[in-house]
Amino acid sequence: MKLKTRLTLTFVLIAVVLLGAVSVVTNLLFDRVFQNYVVQAREQKSAGILQQLEESYRPAQQGWNAETLESIGVAAMGSSLIVTVRTVEDAELWDAWKHNNGMCTTILEEMARNVYSRYPNFKGEYMQDRHAILVDGAQVGWLDIGYYGPFYFTDNDLTFLRTFNWMLAGVAVIGLVLAVFIGLLTSQGLSRPITSAVHMVNRIAGGDLTQRLQIKSKTAELTELSQSVNHLMQSLDTLEQLRRRMASDVAHELRTPLFTLQSHVEAMLDGVWALDASRLRVCHEEILRLNDLVGDLQRLSQMEAEQLEKLEKQPFDLNALAQEVVQQFEAQALQKNIKLKFESATGGEIFADRQKIRQVLVNLLANAVKFTEQGEIQVLCALEGDNAVLQVRDTGVGVPAEDLPFLFERFYRVEKARTRKTGGAGIGLAIAKAFVEAHGGAITAESTVGEGSVFTVILPHSTLT
């Protein structure tokens, strides 16, 4: 079943359940309200009959006109009420039962039938209320009003209830039709972007990372889904490029020393070169170069797999460590006419793995010295809030904006030629990043071509003593 169909059916089902629940609750509440209305209407009719009797009382005659009593009693029967008027001594003056017993019985039967037609399990009975008839504050008689209770429906009441039920059913049908229509529109609006996202994910699984998902929707979640899928594709595309670049870089790093070894050994075997110490020294240097490359890779892999609790943490002065590393590079900086500065804030003791933090700073400074000529390198060490901050600024050649996101990837080098002059395998910054993240910190890079770069290391409060 298609997603659009499933969503439509879901909306319709929800609409049916909601409309059904609303209809049932509305009907129950209306029944309760209407029952109260019927009771109040009967009480108002009873009050009206009582008022008529009190106003028609004749003190001079010490009673009522027989015609008046009959008129009031018959009118009450027309309102489905059975009236009996008695004196204060309980002597009967007028009784609807005796006046027209058949009419009274018919009224009660009709009331019962009306109520039972709507409530089959209704338990009703003949009920009677007594009211004192007062004239000028003195009681002059009793009024007994009988009815089918606790409430009853007239024909007009039943007509009104039936009309209301039909209206409620009509509203439910209209609501259901609208729910189907809205469900179709909504399901189409939801299913189309979701289906597009599914197709795009399938294309990702098939290796196609060139396309991007374009979802135009006012729904924030769908827009976020589109952005997430596009971010995923961008990340996968970047990783794929890095994977290919890494394979090429590793091959290049290995090919150069291996080619040198092969050419030297073949030349010595063919007798072109004499087997002497200088030739063997060149071969030995290339072997050491290969060994260093493998060692760097091994250390990087180990560091990335290592957990924070495995670090050999100890309290040490970060300022002193930074100053020590700076002094280590003073000779190299002097050879290249680089002005090396160190600035620090007071109180720089942290709790971390001293050797790994030292390696981070060494890698950053080595990188800065390598790509700076007759410029300036500045090392800053400070505490900002709960964080320890290390920063290395240089006025070197800078890094192009397109290369910045990949600086900390292993084997990535901005200088594509990989000459001996720049050297390196392109994993120094990757190792620095691994060491910093093992401490729960972060390392970032900012750079402008021709102006220099800024590398910032932030160690979180958990590393502070």
GUVEXBA-114725 format. One record per residue (C-alpha): y, z, x. Coordinates in pm, 1 decimal. Example, Ala and Ser with C-alpha at 12.3 -4.5 7.8 and 13.67 -1.06 7.14 Angstrom:
BEGIN
(atom (-450.0,780.0,1230.0))
(atom (-106.0,714.0,1367.0))
//
This chain:
BEGIN
(atom (0.0,0.0,0.0))
(atom (341.8,-96.8,138.2))
(atom (595.0,168.6,233.6))
(atom (844.5,40.8,-22.7))
(atom (586.5,71.4,-303.5))
(atom (484.7,419.3,-191.2))
(atom (846.7,534.5,-178.7))
(atom (917.9,387.3,-522.0))
(atom (614.6,558.0,-674.6))
(atom (715.4,881.9,-506.6))
(atom (1065.5,862.2,-651.4))
(atom (930.8,778.3,-997.3))
(atom (680.5,1064.0,-982.3))
(atom (951.9,1306.0,-875.0))
(atom (1178.6,1176.2,-1151.9))
(atom (902.0,1215.7,-1413.9))
(atom (829.0,1570.9,-1301.3))
(atom (1197.3,1665.7,-1292.1))
(atom (1276.8,1500.6,-1625.0))
(atom (971.4,1660.5,-1781.6))
(atom (1064.5,2002.5,-1646.4))
(atom (1426.7,1963.2,-1756.9))
(atom (1318.5,1846.2,-2102.9))
(atom (1079.4,2138.4,-2150.3))
(atom (1331.5,2395.1,-2027.3))
(atom (1609.2,2240.7,-2234.8))
(atom (1391.7,2238.9,-2545.2))
(atom (1290.7,2602.0,-2496.5))
(atom (1647.2,2715.0,-2436.6))
(atom (1776.2,2511.9,-2730.9))
(atom (1506.4,2657.9,-2958.5))
(atom (1614.3,3008.7,-2861.4))
(atom (1980.4,2928.0,-2915.2))
(atom (1913.4,2752.2,-3245.3))
(atom (1703.7,3042.1,-3370.7))
(atom (1991.1,3277.9,-3295.4))
(atom (2223.4,3037.5,-3472.0))
(atom (2000.2,3034.9,-3783.1))
(atom (1985.5,3415.2,-3790.2))
(atom (2364.5,3439.9,-3752.7))
(atom (2413.4,3181.2,-4027.3))
(atom (2190.7,3384.4,-4261.5))
(atom (2380.8,3701.7,-4179.0))
(atom (2709.2,3525.3,-4249.4))
(atom (2574.3,3405.6,-4585.5))
(atom (2462.5,3759.8,-4667.3))
(atom (2807.1,3892.4,-4572.7))
(atom (2965.3,3628.8,-4796.5))
(atom (2746.4,3731.5,-5093.7))
(atom (2832.9,4096.7,-5035.3))
(atom (3204.9,4012.3,-5024.3))
(atom (3176.4,3817.2,-5350.5))
(atom (3012.7,4114.9,-5522.3))
(atom (3274.4,4356.0,-5393.8))
(atom (3560.4,4129.7,-5506.1))
(atom (3408.2,4064.2,-5848.8))
(atom (3352.5,4433.0,-5927.0))
(atom (3556.5,4554.7,-6226.5))
(atom (3638.7,4927.9,-6207.5))
(atom (3756.1,4931.7,-6568.8))
(atom (3419.4,4803.6,-6679.1))
(atom (3239.7,5008.9,-6413.2))
(atom (3036.5,4710.1,-6311.1))
(atom (3004.7,4333.7,-6303.2))
(atom (3000.4,4061.2,-6555.6))
(atom (2644.3,3943.6,-6618.3))
(atom (2759.9,3585.7,-6581.2))
(atom (2920.6,3666.5,-6246.9))
(atom (2603.3,3829.4,-6117.0))
(atom (2395.6,3534.0,-6228.2))
(atom (2636.0,3286.9,-6071.8))
(atom (2629.2,3470.7,-5739.1))
(atom (2249.5,3513.0,-5749.0))
(atom (2178.4,3149.5,-5833.5))
(atom (2415.4,3030.5,-5560.0))
(atom (2233.1,3254.4,-5314.9))
(atom (1900.0,3097.9,-5416.4))
(atom (2055.2,2761.1,-5332.2))
(atom (2106.6,2901.2,-4979.5))
(atom (1740.4,3010.2,-4965.9))
(atom (1828.3,3376.7,-5021.5))
(atom (1675.3,3596.0,-5292.9))
(atom (1927.8,3845.9,-5430.4))
(atom (1874.9,4170.9,-5622.0))
(atom (2173.6,4381.4,-5735.3))
(atom (2127.9,4747.0,-5821.3))
(atom (2343.3,5040.8,-5918.5))
(atom (2400.1,5338.1,-5692.7))
(atom (2121.6,5511.7,-5882.9))
(atom (1897.5,5212.8,-5797.0))
(atom (1895.1,5077.1,-6152.3))
(atom (1842.2,4700.9,-6158.7))
(atom (2140.7,4489.4,-6261.3))
(atom (2019.8,4144.0,-6164.5))
(atom (1697.3,4027.9,-5994.6))
(atom (1633.8,3672.1,-5874.4))
(atom (1258.8,3721.7,-5904.7))
(atom (1290.7,3800.5,-6275.4))
(atom (1551.8,3534.7,-6327.6))
(atom (1335.2,3256.3,-6182.1))
(atom (1015.2,3376.1,-6017.6))
(atom (891.9,3021.3,-5965.2))
(atom (1208.9,2922.7,-5783.3))
(atom (1184.6,3223.8,-5552.4))
(atom (824.0,3145.5,-5469.9))
(atom (910.6,2781.4,-5402.6))
(atom (1193.9,2886.0,-5172.3))
(atom (967.2,3109.9,-4965.5))
(atom (691.2,2849.1,-4949.4))
(atom (936.3,2579.8,-4842.0))
(atom (1083.0,2807.2,-4573.5))
(atom (736.1,2890.5,-4442.0))
(atom (635.7,2524.4,-4443.6))
(atom (949.4,2423.5,-4254.1))
(atom (896.8,2685.4,-3987.6))
(atom (524.0,2616.6,-3952.7))
(atom (591.9,2244.8,-3917.7))
(atom (768.7,2321.2,-3590.1))
(atom (586.6,2637.8,-3482.8))
(atom (220.6,2623.0,-3599.3))
(atom (150.0,2970.3,-3464.5))
(atom (457.8,3126.5,-3621.2))
(atom (398.0,3470.1,-3775.7))
(atom (648.6,3509.2,-4057.6))
(atom (671.1,3715.1,-4373.1))
(atom (897.0,3803.1,-4660.6))
(atom (1173.6,4033.1,-4539.1))
(atom (1452.0,4211.4,-4720.3))
(atom (1781.3,4362.2,-4605.5))
(atom (1973.0,4626.2,-4807.7))
(atom (2352.6,4643.5,-4805.9))
(atom (2576.2,4903.8,-4970.3))
(atom (2839.2,4756.1,-5205.6))
(atom (3171.8,4932.3,-5140.6))
(atom (3489.8,4912.3,-5342.3))
(atom (3796.5,5103.0,-5219.5))
(atom (3574.0,5299.2,-4985.8))
(atom (3337.1,5415.0,-5259.7))
(atom (2983.7,5283.4,-5304.3))
(atom (2933.9,5113.1,-5637.7))
(atom (2588.2,4963.3,-5591.1))
(atom (2318.6,4811.4,-5370.5))
(atom (2261.4,4453.0,-5263.0))
(atom (1907.2,4353.5,-5158.6))
(atom (1878.4,4012.8,-4993.5))
(atom (1530.5,3871.5,-4938.5))
(atom (1435.5,3580.0,-4711.8))
(atom (1150.5,3438.7,-4506.4))
(atom (1184.0,3595.3,-4164.0))
(atom (1249.5,3672.2,-3895.9))
(atom (1417.1,3331.2,-3930.8))
(atom (1373.0,3018.5,-4136.9))
(atom (1473.3,2653.8,-4133.7))
(atom (1628.9,2455.9,-4411.8))
(atom (1572.8,2083.5,-4455.7))
(atom (1906.8,2019.3,-4284.5))
(atom (1800.5,2237.5,-3994.1))
(atom (1479.2,2040.9,-3948.9))
(atom (1667.8,1709.9,-3966.3))
(atom (1903.0,1832.6,-3695.7))
(atom (1613.8,1948.0,-3475.3))
(atom (1431.4,1617.3,-3513.4))
(atom (1748.1,1426.7,-3427.2))
(atom (1801.2,1644.6,-3123.1))
(atom (1442.5,1590.3,-3005.5))
(atom (1476.7,1215.0,-3042.2))
(atom (1800.6,1224.5,-2847.3))
(atom (1634.5,1432.8,-2576.7))
(atom (1345.5,1186.4,-2559.9))
(atom (1591.3,897.5,-2541.4))
(atom (1777.8,1062.7,-2256.5))
(atom (1445.7,1116.9,-2077.9))
(atom (1350.6,750.8,-2117.8))
(atom (1691.4,635.2,-1996.4))
(atom (1666.3,878.7,-1707.3))
(atom (1323.0,745.2,-1619.6))
(atom (1448.9,386.3,-1622.9))
(atom (1742.4,485.3,-1402.3))
(atom (1504.2,674.6,-1173.4))
(atom (1288.9,362.7,-1132.7))
(atom (1597.2,151.9,-1060.7))
(atom (1743.0,405.2,-815.9))
(atom (1398.4,451.1,-664.2))
(atom (1371.7,79.0,-599.1))
(atom (1714.5,67.1,-437.3))
(atom (1660.2,384.2,-235.4))
(atom (1310.0,290.7,-123.4))
(atom (1436.4,-48.2,-13.0))
(atom (1718.6,116.9,180.2))
(atom (1474.7,358.2,347.1))
(atom (1171.1,136.8,393.9))
(atom (1354.0,-155.8,552.3))
(atom (1490.5,37.1,855.3))
(atom (1168.9,237.3,890.3))
(atom (962.0,-82.7,879.4))
(atom (1196.2,-237.2,1136.2))
(atom (1148.9,68.1,1356.3))
(atom (769.2,41.7,1320.7))
(atom (777.9,-326.7,1416.4))
(atom (1000.7,-245.9,1711.4))
(atom (765.0,30.0,1830.5))
(atom (475.4,-216.4,1803.7))
(atom (672.2,-459.4,2019.3))
(atom (727.1,-178.3,2269.3))
(atom (352.6,-116.2,2273.1))
(atom (307.0,-486.6,2341.6))
(atom (538.6,-466.7,2642.3))
(atom (846.2,-632.7,2490.4))
(atom (1146.3,-422.8,2593.0))
(atom (1413.4,-690.3,2561.0))
(atom (1505.3,-641.7,2194.5))
(atom (1710.8,-362.4,2036.7))
(atom (1688.9,-212.9,1691.1))
(atom (1988.2,-280.3,1467.1))
(atom (1994.3,-54.3,1158.8))
(atom (2299.2,-55.4,934.4))
(atom (2267.8,250.5,714.7))
(atom (2493.1,522.2,579.1))
(atom (2206.4,767.9,625.0))
(atom (2270.7,969.5,939.9))
(atom (1899.5,1023.5,1005.8))
(atom (1826.1,648.1,997.9))
(atom (2115.5,578.9,1231.7))
(atom (1983.9,849.3,1462.3))
(atom (1636.9,692.4,1440.7))
(atom (1780.4,356.6,1545.8))
(atom (1964.9,515.8,1837.1))
(atom (1654.5,707.9,1943.2))
(atom (1434.4,396.6,1938.7))
(atom (1694.8,201.0,2135.3))
(atom (1727.9,488.5,2382.9))
(atom (1349.4,494.2,2417.4))
(atom (1340.8,120.0,2484.8))
(atom (1623.7,149.8,2735.5))
(atom (1445.7,434.9,2912.3))
(atom (1116.5,246.6,2918.3))
(atom (1292.3,-65.6,3043.2))
(atom (1457.4,137.6,3317.7))
(atom (1128.5,300.8,3411.3))
(atom (958.6,-38.0,3419.6))
(atom (1227.3,-172.2,3651.6))
(atom (1194.9,136.0,3869.5))
(atom (816.4,99.0,3876.2))
(atom (845.8,-260.5,3992.3))
(atom (1118.0,-167.1,4237.1))
(atom (910.2,121.7,4370.2))
(atom (606.8,-99.4,4422.5))
(atom (822.1,-347.0,4611.3))
(atom (993.3,-72.1,4812.3))
(atom (668.0,100.8,4908.4))
(atom (523.8,-232.1,5017.6))
(atom (837.3,-298.8,5220.7))
(atom (835.3,46.4,5381.7))
(atom (471.2,8.0,5478.0))
(atom (485.8,-358.2,5575.2))
(atom (745.4,-320.4,5853.1))
(atom (562.3,-59.9,6067.4))
(atom (224.4,-217.4,5993.8))
(atom (350.1,-561.5,6098.0))
(atom (493.9,-411.6,6417.5))
(atom (163.2,-240.0,6495.7))
(atom (-35.7,-553.7,6417.7))
(atom (181.5,-782.3,6631.0))
(atom (181.5,-541.4,6924.5))
(atom (-194.4,-480.9,6914.9))
(atom (-272.8,-853.4,6875.9))
(atom (-41.2,-939.6,7166.1))
(atom (-207.1,-680.3,7387.1))
(atom (-557.5,-792.2,7282.9))
(atom (-471.8,-1156.6,7354.3))
(atom (-334.7,-1061.1,7695.4))
(atom (19.0,-1176.2,7608.9))
(atom (150.0,-823.5,7668.6))
(atom (23.2,-578.6,7920.5))
(atom (-129.4,-259.4,7789.4))
(atom (131.1,-17.5,7925.0))
(atom (298.4,306.1,7820.6))
(atom (611.1,138.9,7673.4))
(atom (405.4,-80.3,7437.0))
(atom (192.2,211.8,7331.2))
(atom (508.9,418.8,7276.9))
(atom (637.9,159.3,7029.2))
(atom (307.2,168.6,6842.6))
(atom (316.9,546.6,6846.5))
(atom (669.5,548.1,6697.7))
(atom (560.3,319.8,6415.8))
(atom (259.9,544.0,6347.3))
(atom (493.6,844.0,6333.4))
(atom (717.0,650.8,6095.8))
(atom (421.8,584.9,5865.2))
(atom (316.4,946.0,5894.1))
(atom (668.7,1064.3,5802.1))
(atom (672.5,834.9,5501.6))
(atom (337.7,963.1,5374.9))
(atom (447.5,1320.9,5444.0))
(atom (768.0,1274.2,5243.9))
(atom (572.6,1130.5,4952.9))
(atom (325.7,1416.5,4966.1))
(atom (600.1,1678.2,4975.4))
(atom (780.4,1511.6,4684.2))
(atom (465.7,1498.2,4471.4))
(atom (385.5,1859.9,4548.9))
(atom (736.7,1969.9,4464.9))
(atom (741.7,1788.4,4133.5))
(atom (412.8,1953.5,4038.1))
(atom (514.9,2298.8,4159.2))
(atom (622.5,2561.5,3905.5))
(atom (930.5,2780.2,3941.7))
(atom (729.8,3096.8,3991.1))
(atom (563.4,2947.2,4299.8))
(atom (894.9,2933.2,4484.6))
(atom (936.2,3180.9,4766.7))
(atom (1249.6,3344.7,4637.6))
(atom (1454.1,3592.6,4831.4))
(atom (1814.8,3714.0,4828.7))
(atom (2039.4,3537.7,5079.2))
(atom (2402.0,3448.4,5134.6))
(atom (2462.4,3096.8,5007.2))
(atom (2791.4,3069.8,5196.2))
(atom (2623.5,3155.2,5525.8))
(atom (2346.7,2902.6,5462.2))
(atom (2595.6,2627.5,5378.9))
(atom (2802.4,2702.4,5687.5))
(atom (2488.1,2691.7,5903.9))
(atom (2392.5,2347.3,5771.4))
(atom (2747.5,2219.5,5820.5))
(atom (2740.5,2329.6,6183.7))
(atom (2411.4,2142.9,6226.9))
(atom (2586.7,1814.8,6137.9))
(atom (2904.7,1869.0,6339.2))
(atom (2776.7,1665.7,6637.1))
(atom (2680.5,1367.2,6419.7))
(atom (3012.2,1383.5,6237.7))
(atom (3200.9,1391.6,6567.0))
(atom (3020.5,1079.0,6691.5))
(atom (3138.4,886.1,6382.9))
(atom (3492.1,1033.5,6385.1))
(atom (3422.2,1216.0,6059.2))
(atom (3625.6,1524.6,5974.6))
(atom (3377.2,1784.3,5846.4))
(atom (3519.7,2070.8,5637.8))
(atom (3362.0,2375.1,5479.9))
(atom (3516.9,2586.0,5202.3))
(atom (3362.0,2885.6,5032.5))
(atom (3444.6,3154.9,4781.0))
(atom (3374.3,3523.0,4837.6))
(atom (3046.4,3671.2,4724.1))
(atom (2786.1,3400.0,4747.0))
(atom (2455.5,3589.0,4748.8))
(atom (2184.0,3435.1,4531.7))
(atom (1812.9,3486.1,4471.7))
(atom (1628.2,3160.7,4544.0))
(atom (1399.2,2979.3,4788.8))
(atom (1620.6,2963.8,5097.3))
(atom (1431.6,2685.4,5274.0))
(atom (1434.4,2455.0,4972.9))
(atom (1803.7,2510.7,4902.8))
(atom (1868.8,2444.5,5271.3))
(atom (1672.1,2118.4,5247.2))
(atom (1881.6,2014.6,4948.9))
(atom (2202.7,2064.5,5142.3))
(atom (2059.3,1892.4,5450.8))
(atom (1961.6,1587.1,5248.1))
(atom (2303.8,1566.4,5082.9))
(atom (2491.6,1602.8,5411.1))
(atom (2267.2,1354.1,5589.9))
(atom (2333.1,1104.7,5312.3))
(atom (2709.9,1164.6,5332.4))
(atom (2721.3,1125.8,5711.6))
(atom (2510.8,811.1,5696.7))
(atom (2748.6,627.2,5462.6))
(atom (3084.2,755.4,5592.6))
(atom (3277.6,602.3,5881.6))
(atom (3588.2,772.7,6025.3))
(atom (3644.1,957.6,5702.0))
(atom (3609.7,1308.6,5572.4))
(atom (3322.9,1516.0,5433.8))
(atom (3391.5,1837.3,5249.0))
(atom (3131.9,2101.1,5157.2))
(atom (3229.1,2352.4,4890.4))
(atom (3037.5,2663.5,4790.8))
(atom (3150.4,2875.1,4495.8))
(atom (3048.4,3093.4,4204.6))
(atom (3162.1,2973.2,3862.4))
(atom (3076.5,3215.3,3586.1))
(atom (2702.2,3273.7,3601.5))
(atom (2637.0,2967.2,3815.5))
(atom (2631.8,2903.4,4186.4))
(atom (2786.9,2565.5,4272.2))
(atom (2734.3,2354.6,4583.5))
(atom (2938.8,2040.2,4625.1))
(atom (2940.5,1768.9,4892.4))
(atom (3237.6,1530.0,4887.5))
(atom (3274.1,1228.5,5114.9))
(atom (3513.8,936.3,5159.4))
(atom (3235.8,691.4,5234.5))
(atom (3153.7,350.2,5098.5))
(atom (3071.6,480.7,4750.9))
(atom (2803.9,375.4,4504.9))
(atom (2835.7,96.6,4244.5))
(atom (2836.2,217.1,3884.0))
(atom (2515.7,26.8,3804.9))
(atom (2329.0,213.3,4080.1))
(atom (2443.8,566.0,3993.2))
(atom (2177.8,633.9,3724.1))
(atom (1900.3,557.4,3975.4))
(atom (2025.4,744.6,4282.0))
(atom (1774.5,1027.1,4243.1))
(atom (1474.1,801.6,4186.3))
(atom (1222.1,786.5,4468.2))
(atom (1251.1,485.1,4700.5))
(atom (1575.5,375.0,4537.7))
(atom (1834.7,258.0,4783.7))
(atom (2174.4,108.4,4711.9))
(atom (2158.1,-83.5,5040.5))
(atom (1893.5,-339.1,4951.9))
(atom (1850.5,-485.9,5301.9))
(atom (1685.7,-165.1,5434.5))
(atom (1805.5,-216.0,5786.6))
(atom (1725.7,17.6,6068.8))
(atom (2091.5,108.2,6086.9))
(atom (2089.4,284.7,5751.3))
(atom (1722.7,384.9,5781.8))
(atom (1544.8,621.5,5544.2))
(atom (1281.6,567.8,5282.5))
(atom (1506.4,637.7,4985.9))
(atom (1344.1,964.9,4880.7))
(atom (1586.8,1220.6,5023.7))
(atom (1786.3,1251.4,4701.2))
(atom (1465.4,1250.4,4495.7))
(atom (1341.1,1550.0,4696.8))
(atom (1676.4,1724.7,4653.1))
(atom (1658.9,1673.7,4278.2))
(atom (1302.2,1806.7,4263.5))
(atom (1397.9,2120.7,4458.4))
(atom (1704.7,2190.4,4241.9))
(atom (1520.4,2137.3,3913.0))
(atom (1239.4,2364.2,4033.2))
(atom (1504.6,2639.9,4036.8))
(atom (1609.7,2547.1,3683.2))
(atom (1929.2,2386.9,3809.3))
(atom (2085.3,2043.1,3793.4))
(atom (2221.0,1791.2,4040.9))
(atom (2470.3,1516.1,3955.6))
(atom (2649.9,1235.8,4136.0))
(atom (2991.1,1076.7,4088.2))
(atom (3109.9,785.5,4295.3))
(atom (3366.6,508.9,4326.7))
(atom (3308.7,209.5,4551.5))
(atom (3540.2,222.0,4851.2))
(atom (3659.6,575.7,4776.0))
(atom (3355.3,797.8,4820.2))
(atom (3105.3,1012.6,4635.0))
(atom (3071.5,1366.7,4500.6))
(atom (2730.8,1535.5,4472.7))
(atom (2724.9,1860.9,4273.6))
(atom (2441.7,2115.4,4264.3))
(atom (2445.3,2385.3,3994.6))
(atom (2205.0,2677.2,4018.3))
(atom (2184.2,2876.4,3693.5))
(atom (2241.3,3249.6,3648.8))
(atom (1867.7,3321.7,3680.2))
(atom (1900.9,3257.0,4053.6))
(atom (2186.8,3500.8,4100.5))
(atom (2123.5,3856.7,4213.8))
//
